[in-house]
Amino acid sequence: MPELPEVEALAAFLRERAVGRVIGRVDVAAFSVLKTVEPAPSDLVGATVVAAARHGKFLDLSVDTGAHLLTHLARAGWLRFRDAVGPPPKPGKGPIALRVALDDGAGFDLTEAGTQKRLAVYVVRDPSDVPGVAALGPDALAVDRQQFAGRLRARRGQVKGALTDQTVVAGIGNAYSDEILHVARLSPFALTGRMSEEQHDRLFGATQQVLAEAVTRLTGQRAATLKAEKRSGLRVHARAGLPCPVCGDLIREVSFADSSLQYCPGCQTGGRPLADRRLSKLVR
C-alpha cells in the first residue's frame, strides 16, 4: 500500500509534470471507483491543474475551477504516468480504473491489481468533503513530540495499531510502521499506555527519521520506479527469513487474517520471538 513517502513523491512528480497543464479528457473505466457524484469527472475537462498535494495517504490534484481530484490508492492501486496516453480504455477491461489526459498528450492512469477493488476517487470542492480526509489526525511529519505521544497514549492498545490508525497520526501504514518500530527498538505489541517517556522519545525520533529519509530517497523518482525504490530501502518489512541489517538476527513474521508484520527479535523483543499473533504473552 502506498504510504506517506510514496504519495508525497507522486505529488512532487505531478507538480513537476502536470501542474500548468490543461485537462483534456477524464475517462472512467471502472465506475465503482468513483465515490462522489457532483462535481462530475467531466467537470474537470478544460480546467488547468494548479497544484498537487497530499493529505495523509490521499493524493490531491486541484484545478483552477476550485475542484479537487482526490485519490486513495488503497492496497493495490497505483498511478502510472505516460508521456503519451492512449484512447479511452474500455470499461471493465484490464486494471485501468481512470485515465486523465493532459493537453500536451501526456497523462496518467489510476490502476488497481487483484480482485479486491478498494481504489477510491473523489471529485470535490473541498478535500474535507471526503470523510477519510476529514477524519485524519495530524500529519506524521508535521506533528510535534508532545502531540505525537499524547495521541498515541489516548489511542491505547498495541503501538503497531496506533501508528497505523490514520485518526491518530496520518500517513503511516503497514510497511513504514514496521520500519519505525525497528529503528525505535520497540516490540510491535508494546502497549502505548505502558511505554516510558524514553520509549516515546525513541518512537517519535524513529518516525521522523524513517519517513524523512524515505521522502528524500523517493522524491524525484518517476512513478514507475517508486515501488522498487521503496523495497530497496526497507530494513525489516517484507524481509522475513533474512538477517537483520543491524544485529544479524533472523527477521521474523507474525501473520494475521489479511496482513502480516515483520520484526527483529534481537533489536525489538530482547531476542525472543513473538508468540502467537495478538495473543503474544511476551512481557512488553
Residue frames as qw, qx, qy, qz and C-alpha x, y, z in Angstrom:
[[0.000, 0.887, 0.462, 0.000, 0.00, 0.00, 0.00],
 [0.366, 0.530, -0.056, 0.763, 1.40, 3.42, -0.90],
 [0.473, -0.675, -0.416, 0.383, 2.11, 5.38, 2.28],
 [0.100, -0.933, -0.056, 0.342, 3.20, 8.92, 3.12],
 [0.332, -0.535, 0.487, 0.605, 6.61, 8.83, 1.36],
 [0.353, 0.208, 0.767, 0.494, 5.29, 7.34, -1.89],
 [0.143, 0.825, 0.544, 0.053, 2.25, 9.62, -2.04],
 [0.182, -0.863, 0.077, 0.465, 4.46, 12.64, -1.31],
 [0.354, -0.296, 0.634, 0.620, 6.77, 11.55, -4.14],
 [0.293, 0.501, 0.742, 0.334, 3.81, 11.12, -6.50],
 [0.016, 0.928, 0.314, -0.198, 2.57, 14.60, -5.58],
 [0.273, -0.693, 0.334, 0.577, 6.03, 16.02, -6.26],
 [0.378, 0.037, 0.749, 0.543, 6.14, 14.24, -9.62],
 [0.198, 0.720, 0.639, 0.185, 2.73, 15.63, -10.61],
 [0.121, -0.894, -0.081, 0.424, 3.77, 19.11, -9.51],
 [0.284, -0.476, 0.542, 0.632, 6.63, 18.86, -11.96],
 [0.187, 0.052, 0.833, 0.518, 4.77, 17.17, -14.81],
 [0.025, 0.594, 0.778, 0.202, 1.07, 18.08, -14.57],
 [0.112, -0.756, -0.326, 0.557, 0.80, 21.50, -12.90],
 [0.041, 0.546, -0.277, -0.790, 0.15, 24.17, -15.52],
 [0.030, -0.031, -0.854, -0.519, -1.35, 21.70, -18.00],
 [0.587, 0.038, 0.026, -0.808, -5.00, 21.69, -19.05],
 [0.471, 0.045, 0.869, -0.147, -7.05, 18.54, -18.54],
 [0.312, 0.222, -0.552, -0.741, -8.20, 17.39, -21.95],
 [0.723, -0.102, -0.548, -0.408, -10.07, 14.22, -21.01],
 [0.349, -0.314, 0.753, -0.461, -11.13, 12.18, -17.99],
 [0.661, 0.047, -0.638, -0.392, -12.05, 8.58, -18.79],
 [0.568, -0.321, 0.591, -0.475, -13.75, 6.47, -16.13],
 [0.494, 0.225, -0.797, -0.266, -13.18, 2.78, -16.88],
 [0.390, -0.262, -0.854, 0.222, -14.40, 1.40, -13.53],
 [0.273, -0.638, -0.196, -0.693, -17.43, 3.31, -12.28],
 [0.746, -0.548, -0.372, 0.070, -17.18, 1.67, -8.85],
 [0.594, 0.009, -0.236, 0.769, -14.00, 3.66, -8.22],
 [0.048, -0.462, -0.061, -0.883, -15.97, 6.95, -8.09],
 [0.290, -0.379, -0.759, 0.443, -17.21, 7.75, -4.59],
 [0.094, 0.494, 0.248, -0.828, -18.81, 11.11, -5.42],
 [0.435, 0.608, 0.646, 0.154, -21.41, 12.29, -7.92],
 [0.211, 0.900, 0.184, 0.334, -21.09, 16.09, -8.06],
 [0.389, 0.666, -0.341, -0.538, -18.93, 17.65, -9.37],
 [0.954, 0.246, 0.168, -0.029, -18.65, 15.07, -12.13],
 [0.676, -0.266, 0.395, 0.562, -15.27, 13.96, -13.52],
 [0.466, 0.569, 0.441, 0.515, -16.25, 15.61, -16.81],
 [0.119, -0.982, -0.149, -0.015, -16.35, 18.95, -14.97],
 [0.580, -0.590, 0.290, 0.480, -12.55, 18.78, -14.74],
 [0.627, 0.336, 0.461, 0.530, -12.16, 18.86, -18.52],
 [0.242, 0.799, 0.183, 0.520, -10.84, 22.22, -19.70],
 [0.467, -0.882, 0.052, -0.028, -9.55, 23.18, -16.24],
 [0.449, 0.659, -0.500, 0.339, -5.89, 23.92, -15.56],
 [0.817, -0.336, -0.382, 0.272, -4.04, 21.89, -12.92],
 [0.020, -0.880, 0.184, -0.437, -2.77, 24.34, -10.30],
 [0.272, -0.609, 0.654, -0.357, -1.43, 22.12, -7.50],
 [0.809, -0.036, -0.583, -0.061, -0.67, 18.58, -6.38],
 [0.262, -0.567, 0.525, -0.578, -0.70, 17.87, -2.67],
 [0.510, -0.055, -0.853, 0.092, -1.07, 15.12, -0.08],
 [0.556, -0.482, 0.221, -0.640, -3.41, 14.57, 2.86],
 [0.748, -0.283, 0.579, -0.160, -2.11, 11.58, 4.80],
 [0.443, -0.073, 0.816, 0.364, -2.22, 8.83, 2.16],
 [0.471, 0.738, 0.472, -0.102, -4.65, 10.73, -0.11],
 [0.401, -0.024, 0.375, 0.835, -3.29, 12.29, -3.31],
 [0.176, 0.800, 0.416, -0.395, -4.89, 15.64, -4.23],
 [0.347, 0.147, 0.443, 0.813, -4.80, 17.20, -7.70],
 [0.112, 0.727, 0.449, -0.507, -6.53, 20.60, -7.75],
 [0.383, 0.430, 0.497, 0.649, -7.60, 22.74, -10.70],
 [0.108, 0.046, -0.054, 0.992, -8.30, 26.42, -11.26],
 [0.425, -0.447, -0.457, -0.640, -12.08, 26.00, -11.03],
 [0.423, -0.477, 0.449, -0.626, -11.71, 25.10, -7.35],
 [0.957, -0.072, -0.094, -0.265, -12.34, 21.37, -7.78],
 [0.238, -0.590, 0.769, -0.061, -10.10, 18.63, -6.41],
 [0.870, 0.148, -0.429, -0.194, -9.46, 15.15, -7.76],
 [0.399, -0.580, 0.643, -0.302, -8.59, 13.11, -4.68],
 [0.812, 0.182, -0.535, -0.145, -7.35, 9.54, -4.84],
 [0.585, -0.519, 0.588, -0.206, -6.76, 6.91, -2.18],
 [0.466, 0.454, -0.714, -0.260, -4.68, 4.19, -3.80],
 [0.900, -0.261, 0.133, -0.323, -5.56, 1.60, -1.13],
 [0.754, -0.385, 0.512, 0.142, -3.65, -1.67, -1.10],
 [0.673, 0.103, 0.602, 0.418, -3.23, -2.43, -4.79],
 [0.377, 0.893, 0.245, -0.007, -3.76, 0.89, -6.53],
 [0.560, -0.294, 0.232, 0.739, -1.12, 2.89, -8.36],
 [0.316, 0.872, 0.034, -0.371, -0.61, 5.93, -10.58],
 [0.698, 0.035, 0.486, 0.525, 1.07, 5.26, -13.93],
 [0.155, 0.808, -0.066, -0.565, 2.18, 8.38, -15.79],
 [0.708, 0.296, 0.517, 0.380, 2.54, 8.18, -19.55],
 [0.167, -0.400, 0.245, 0.867, 4.22, 10.65, -21.88],
 [0.364, 0.071, -0.505, -0.779, 1.62, 9.72, -24.48],
 [0.491, 0.107, 0.723, -0.474, -1.71, 8.39, -23.24],
 [0.078, 0.140, 0.875, 0.456, -3.83, 6.21, -25.47],
 [0.386, -0.350, -0.423, -0.741, -7.50, 6.39, -26.35],
 [0.599, -0.382, 0.302, -0.636, -10.17, 5.93, -23.65],
 [0.009, -0.179, 0.980, -0.084, -9.83, 2.50, -22.04],
 [0.533, -0.263, -0.640, -0.487, -12.72, 0.07, -22.38],
 [0.535, -0.463, 0.325, -0.627, -14.87, -0.03, -19.24],
 [0.896, -0.231, 0.276, -0.259, -14.39, -3.17, -17.19],
 [0.910, 0.341, -0.125, 0.199, -11.37, -4.33, -19.19],
 [0.615, 0.365, -0.351, 0.605, -7.94, -4.56, -17.56],
 [0.508, -0.392, -0.495, 0.587, -6.55, -2.85, -14.47],
 [0.111, 0.185, 0.040, 0.976, -7.18, 0.78, -15.52],
 [0.057, -0.612, -0.714, 0.336, -9.85, 2.43, -13.38],
 [0.132, 0.939, 0.218, -0.230, -9.49, 6.05, -14.52],
 [0.636, 0.162, 0.238, 0.716, -7.42, 7.91, -17.11],
 [0.010, -0.907, -0.124, 0.402, -6.58, 11.62, -17.15],
 [0.659, 0.368, 0.287, 0.590, -5.25, 13.05, -20.42],
 [0.220, -0.707, -0.056, 0.670, -3.46, 16.42, -20.47],
 [0.477, 0.836, 0.082, -0.257, -3.25, 18.95, -23.28],
 [0.055, 0.735, -0.624, -0.259, 0.36, 18.05, -24.13],
 [0.748, 0.250, -0.562, -0.251, -0.55, 14.44, -24.92],
 [0.247, 0.196, -0.856, 0.409, 0.73, 13.08, -21.62],
 [0.658, -0.416, -0.067, -0.624, -1.40, 11.91, -18.72],
 [0.070, -0.301, 0.888, -0.341, -1.82, 9.23, -16.12],
 [0.674, -0.230, -0.608, -0.352, -3.79, 6.10, -15.37],
 [0.466, -0.400, 0.587, -0.528, -5.07, 5.10, -11.95],
 [0.657, 0.131, -0.708, -0.224, -4.81, 1.31, -11.89],
 [0.604, -0.409, 0.517, -0.449, -5.64, -1.45, -9.46],
 [0.404, 0.245, -0.873, -0.123, -4.45, -5.04, -9.45],
 [0.018, 0.033, 0.922, -0.386, -6.16, -8.04, -7.89],
 [0.228, -0.474, -0.781, -0.336, -9.79, -8.86, -7.16],
 [0.285, -0.683, -0.511, 0.437, -10.32, -6.68, -4.09],
 [0.264, 0.582, 0.255, 0.725, -11.24, -3.29, -5.54],
 [0.403, -0.708, -0.404, 0.416, -10.59, -0.60, -2.93],
 [0.320, 0.074, 0.179, 0.927, -9.14, 2.19, -5.05],
 [0.013, 0.790, 0.564, -0.242, -11.22, 5.30, -4.37],
 [0.272, 0.206, 0.237, 0.910, -11.55, 8.51, -6.41],
 [0.041, -0.757, -0.533, 0.376, -13.40, 11.64, -5.27],
 [0.234, 0.419, 0.231, 0.846, -14.17, 14.85, -7.16],
 [0.331, -0.726, -0.526, 0.294, -14.96, 17.50, -4.54],
 [0.106, 0.906, 0.055, 0.407, -14.94, 21.24, -3.91],
 [0.254, -0.769, 0.471, -0.349, -13.05, 20.88, -0.65],
 [0.450, 0.267, -0.844, 0.119, -10.77, 17.99, 0.44],
 [0.191, -0.089, 0.743, -0.636, -12.54, 17.92, 3.82],
 [0.734, 0.107, -0.061, -0.668, -15.69, 16.82, 1.97],
 [0.703, 0.177, -0.688, -0.047, -14.04, 13.38, 1.80],
 [0.766, -0.600, -0.038, -0.228, -14.84, 11.59, 5.08],
 [0.907, -0.083, -0.127, 0.392, -11.44, 9.88, 5.20],
 [0.395, 0.451, -0.131, 0.790, -9.64, 13.22, 4.88],
 [0.370, -0.695, -0.011, -0.617, -11.88, 14.93, 7.44],
 [0.868, -0.485, -0.069, -0.086, -11.09, 12.19, 9.98],
 [0.742, 0.340, -0.335, 0.470, -7.29, 12.36, 9.59],
 [0.595, -0.707, -0.104, 0.368, -5.11, 13.08, 12.58],
 [0.002, -0.906, 0.296, 0.302, -2.12, 15.42, 12.25],
 [0.766, 0.553, -0.327, 0.022, 0.39, 14.55, 9.57],
 [0.913, -0.308, -0.058, 0.262, 3.12, 12.23, 10.82],
 [0.629, 0.200, -0.020, 0.751, 5.82, 14.61, 9.55],
 [0.029, -0.641, -0.056, -0.765, 4.16, 17.74, 10.97],
 [0.690, -0.659, -0.258, -0.150, 3.23, 16.59, 14.48],
 [0.043, 0.712, -0.557, 0.425, 5.50, 17.58, 17.40],
 [0.343, 0.148, -0.888, 0.267, 6.81, 15.20, 20.03],
 [0.234, 0.040, 0.634, -0.736, 4.32, 16.15, 22.76],
 [0.674, 0.227, -0.021, -0.703, 1.31, 15.88, 20.48],
 [0.597, 0.276, -0.726, -0.202, 2.60, 12.60, 19.00],
 [0.193, 0.067, -0.895, 0.397, 3.00, 10.92, 22.40],
 [0.369, 0.115, 0.466, -0.796, -0.30, 12.29, 23.67],
 [0.704, 0.235, -0.237, -0.627, -2.28, 10.99, 20.72],
 [0.551, 0.187, -0.813, -0.033, -0.70, 7.52, 20.95],
 [0.010, 0.008, -0.811, 0.585, -1.40, 7.30, 24.68],
 [0.514, 0.171, 0.238, -0.806, -5.01, 8.38, 24.11],
 [0.673, 0.228, -0.534, -0.459, -5.47, 5.68, 21.46],
 [0.614, -0.368, 0.643, -0.273, -4.24, 2.95, 23.83],
 [0.953, 0.249, 0.140, -0.101, -3.56, -0.59, 22.70],
 [0.815, -0.088, 0.306, 0.484, -0.62, -2.02, 20.77],
 [0.126, -0.679, 0.202, 0.694, 1.77, 0.50, 19.32],
 [0.245, 0.029, 0.761, 0.600, 1.69, -1.07, 15.85],
 [0.082, 0.658, 0.730, 0.164, -2.06, -0.45, 15.60],
 [0.129, -0.846, -0.228, 0.465, -1.78, 3.07, 16.99],
 [0.250, -0.444, 0.431, 0.745, 0.87, 4.05, 14.43],
 [0.098, 0.137, 0.781, 0.601, -1.27, 2.85, 11.53],
 [0.051, 0.720, 0.663, -0.197, -4.52, 4.41, 12.79],
 [0.313, 0.429, 0.277, 0.801, -5.00, 7.39, 10.44],
 [0.301, -0.846, -0.284, -0.335, -7.11, 9.22, 13.01],
 [0.688, -0.616, -0.045, 0.382, -4.14, 9.23, 15.40],
 [0.145, -0.646, 0.395, 0.637, -1.40, 10.36, 13.01],
 [0.745, 0.595, 0.152, -0.262, -1.80, 10.43, 9.23],
 [0.431, 0.753, -0.460, -0.189, 0.35, 8.76, 6.61],
 [0.126, -0.452, 0.880, -0.077, 1.87, 5.64, 8.23],
 [0.871, 0.070, -0.231, -0.428, 0.87, 2.19, 7.02],
 [0.975, -0.213, 0.055, -0.002, 1.98, -1.39, 7.50],
 [0.802, 0.356, -0.155, 0.453, 5.42, -1.15, 5.91],
 [0.214, 0.629, -0.292, 0.687, 6.72, 2.02, 7.49],
 [0.657, -0.625, 0.161, -0.391, 5.30, 1.16, 10.92],
 [0.972, -0.096, -0.040, 0.209, 7.47, -1.99, 10.82],
 [0.599, 0.465, -0.162, 0.632, 10.46, 0.14, 9.86],
 [0.192, -0.737, 0.174, -0.624, 9.77, 2.76, 12.53],
 [0.826, -0.515, 0.097, -0.207, 9.40, 0.18, 15.30],
 [0.914, 0.095, -0.102, 0.382, 12.64, -1.49, 14.24],
 [0.356, 0.568, -0.204, 0.713, 14.57, 1.78, 14.39],
 [0.415, -0.656, 0.171, -0.607, 12.91, 2.61, 17.74],
 [0.274, 0.199, -0.899, 0.276, 13.79, -0.87, 19.08],
 [0.502, -0.040, 0.451, -0.736, 10.21, -1.50, 20.19],
 [0.229, 0.189, 0.954, 0.048, 8.01, -4.57, 20.01],
 [0.230, -0.245, -0.494, -0.802, 5.00, -4.10, 17.72],
 [0.526, -0.522, -0.656, -0.145, 2.90, -5.42, 20.61],
 [0.274, -0.084, -0.452, 0.845, 4.16, -2.86, 23.14],
 [0.100, -0.771, -0.629, -0.001, 1.23, -1.09, 24.81],
 [0.224, 0.633, 0.047, 0.739, 1.16, 2.67, 24.29],
 [0.487, -0.785, -0.067, -0.377, -0.16, 3.28, 27.80],
 [0.852, -0.481, 0.060, 0.198, 2.79, 1.45, 29.38],
 [0.700, 0.439, -0.039, 0.562, 5.57, 2.97, 27.31],
 [0.492, -0.570, -0.166, 0.637, 8.11, 5.13, 29.16],
 [0.158, 0.925, -0.025, -0.344, 8.97, 8.70, 28.20],
 [0.237, -0.554, 0.667, 0.439, 12.28, 7.41, 26.83],
 [0.434, 0.216, 0.841, 0.240, 10.45, 4.90, 24.64],
 [0.330, 0.841, 0.409, -0.131, 8.11, 7.60, 23.36],
 [0.050, -0.833, 0.329, 0.442, 11.17, 9.74, 22.58],
 [0.345, -0.245, 0.811, 0.403, 12.70, 6.89, 20.60],
 [0.424, 0.502, 0.749, 0.083, 9.45, 6.24, 18.75],
 [0.229, 0.918, 0.166, -0.279, 8.97, 9.88, 17.80],
 [0.133, -0.716, 0.522, 0.444, 12.59, 10.20, 16.64],
 [0.404, -0.021, 0.860, 0.312, 12.35, 6.99, 14.61],
 [0.418, 0.697, 0.576, -0.091, 9.11, 8.15, 12.97],
 [0.163, 0.922, -0.098, -0.336, 10.65, 11.41, 11.83],
 [0.254, -0.552, 0.695, 0.383, 13.87, 9.72, 10.70],
 [0.468, 0.148, 0.847, 0.205, 12.32, 6.85, 8.74],
 [0.406, 0.767, 0.491, -0.073, 9.70, 8.96, 6.97],
 [0.073, 0.911, -0.192, -0.357, 12.03, 11.88, 6.19],
 [0.318, -0.419, 0.754, 0.394, 14.70, 9.54, 4.80],
 [0.473, 0.346, 0.794, 0.160, 12.13, 7.77, 2.64],
 [0.313, 0.887, 0.268, -0.208, 10.69, 11.04, 1.29],
 [0.069, -0.801, 0.437, 0.404, 14.19, 12.25, 0.43],
 [0.386, -0.199, 0.841, 0.321, 15.07, 8.96, -1.28],
 [0.416, 0.464, 0.776, 0.097, 11.84, 8.72, -3.28],
 [0.234, 0.875, 0.178, -0.385, 11.23, 12.32, -4.29],
 [0.107, 0.693, -0.520, -0.488, 12.49, 12.88, -7.82],
 [0.305, -0.031, 0.930, 0.201, 11.83, 9.28, -8.86],
 [0.429, -0.010, -0.502, -0.751, 9.44, 8.63, -11.71],
 [0.757, -0.160, 0.229, -0.591, 6.18, 6.99, -10.70],
 [0.895, 0.225, -0.354, -0.153, 7.29, 3.79, -12.47],
 [0.572, 0.327, -0.631, 0.409, 10.34, 3.34, -10.21],
 [0.356, -0.577, 0.324, -0.660, 8.87, 4.27, -6.83],
 [0.926, -0.273, -0.008, -0.262, 7.79, 0.78, -5.76],
 [0.879, 0.182, -0.278, 0.341, 11.18, -0.78, -6.42],
 [0.229, 0.553, -0.369, 0.711, 12.95, 2.11, -4.71],
 [0.618, -0.536, 0.177, -0.548, 10.72, 1.71, -1.66],
 [0.985, -0.142, -0.099, -0.024, 11.50, -2.01, -1.38],
 [0.703, 0.385, -0.336, 0.495, 15.24, -1.38, -1.68],
 [0.017, 0.569, -0.374, 0.732, 15.21, 0.86, 1.39],
 [0.774, -0.476, -0.074, -0.411, 13.33, -1.44, 3.78],
 [0.045, -0.547, 0.776, -0.311, 15.17, -2.95, 6.75],
 [0.278, -0.037, 0.909, -0.307, 12.66, -5.48, 8.09],
 [0.652, 0.379, 0.300, -0.585, 9.33, -5.19, 6.28],
 [0.859, 0.454, -0.071, -0.224, 8.80, -7.99, 3.74],
 [0.342, 0.638, -0.679, 0.124, 12.22, -9.43, 4.71],
 [0.821, -0.363, 0.331, -0.291, 11.14, -12.39, 6.86],
 [0.977, 0.050, 0.133, 0.160, 13.81, -15.08, 6.94],
 [0.569, 0.624, -0.171, 0.507, 16.65, -12.70, 6.08],
 [0.580, -0.258, -0.398, 0.662, 19.28, -11.42, 8.53],
 [0.127, -0.947, -0.243, 0.168, 18.64, -8.12, 10.28],
 [0.552, 0.655, -0.089, 0.508, 20.97, -5.46, 8.79],
 [0.232, -0.824, 0.283, -0.432, 21.67, -4.14, 12.30],
 [0.548, -0.533, 0.595, -0.251, 22.25, -7.18, 14.54],
 [0.247, 0.336, -0.874, -0.249, 22.19, -10.15, 12.15],
 [0.414, 0.114, 0.812, -0.395, 19.33, -11.94, 13.91],
 [0.092, 0.276, 0.843, 0.453, 16.71, -13.62, 11.72],
 [0.332, -0.006, 0.005, -0.943, 13.81, -11.36, 10.83],
 [0.122, 0.261, 0.944, -0.162, 10.52, -12.93, 11.91],
 [0.293, -0.213, -0.415, -0.834, 6.89, -12.55, 10.83],
 [0.247, 0.269, 0.770, -0.524, 3.54, -12.52, 12.59],
 [0.114, -0.190, -0.689, -0.691, 0.59, -13.23, 10.28],
 [0.369, 0.267, 0.501, -0.736, -3.00, -12.07, 10.66],
 [0.609, 0.476, 0.615, -0.153, -6.11, -12.71, 8.59],
 [0.563, 0.773, 0.247, 0.159, -5.34, -10.15, 5.88],
 [0.187, 0.900, -0.319, 0.231, -1.93, -8.74, 6.76],
 [0.880, -0.186, -0.233, 0.371, 1.38, -9.50, 8.44],
 [0.123, -0.960, 0.243, -0.066, 4.13, -7.69, 10.27],
 [0.839, 0.229, -0.301, 0.391, 7.86, -8.25, 10.34],
 [0.370, -0.886, 0.219, -0.175, 10.30, -7.52, 13.18],
 [0.560, 0.435, -0.630, 0.317, 13.74, -8.39, 14.50],
 [0.772, -0.546, -0.324, 0.034, 13.81, -10.27, 17.83],
 [0.684, -0.070, -0.213, 0.694, 17.37, -9.15, 18.52],
 [0.146, 0.271, 0.005, 0.951, 16.59, -5.46, 18.10],
 [0.384, -0.377, -0.186, -0.822, 13.00, -5.31, 19.31],
 [0.806, -0.405, -0.175, -0.394, 11.97, -8.09, 21.70],
 [0.467, -0.655, 0.568, -0.175, 15.06, -8.97, 23.70],
 [0.072, 0.373, -0.904, -0.195, 15.88, -11.90, 21.41],
 [0.371, 0.187, 0.866, -0.278, 12.56, -13.65, 21.98],
 [0.079, -0.209, -0.700, -0.678, 10.24, -14.43, 19.06],
 [0.495, -0.046, 0.173, -0.851, 6.71, -13.13, 19.39],
 [0.393, 0.003, 0.894, -0.214, 4.41, -15.97, 20.28],
 [0.220, 0.389, 0.863, 0.237, 1.07, -16.12, 18.52],
 [0.036, 0.658, 0.460, 0.595, -0.43, -13.17, 16.65],
 [0.207, -0.663, 0.085, -0.714, -2.15, -10.72, 19.01],
 [0.839, -0.496, -0.157, -0.159, -2.13, -13.34, 21.77],
 [0.579, 0.399, -0.494, 0.512, 1.58, -12.92, 22.43],
 [0.663, -0.715, -0.224, 0.008, 2.33, -13.26, 26.15],
 [0.613, 0.244, -0.233, 0.714, 5.74, -11.64, 25.99],
 [0.326, -0.696, -0.304, 0.563, 6.50, -9.10, 28.67],
 [0.379, 0.809, 0.238, 0.381, 6.08, -5.77, 26.95]]
